[in-house]
């Protein structure tokens, strides 16, 4: 009985987390080779920083959540070319 309750509780938490993720997807403002995070956000996929660009977190938090039925196979922030930077 306890095992079934734990499984049900885990399913509820995952459902609520997935709902929160849909409401807080990462968005960016792009200017002068800088991608600036617009606010605290959740991603279920890697964020690719284009070649020569900087990802500026602007003091915000990016939370990575494994997608349902899959998992991250690479870094959360990925270089899209020969050079990329991450700040703040």
ABEGO torsion letter per residue (X at the ends): XAAAAAAAAAAAAAAAAAAAAAAABBBBBBBGGBBBBAEBBBBABBBBBBBGBBBBAGGBBBBBBBBBGBBBABBABBBABABBBBBX
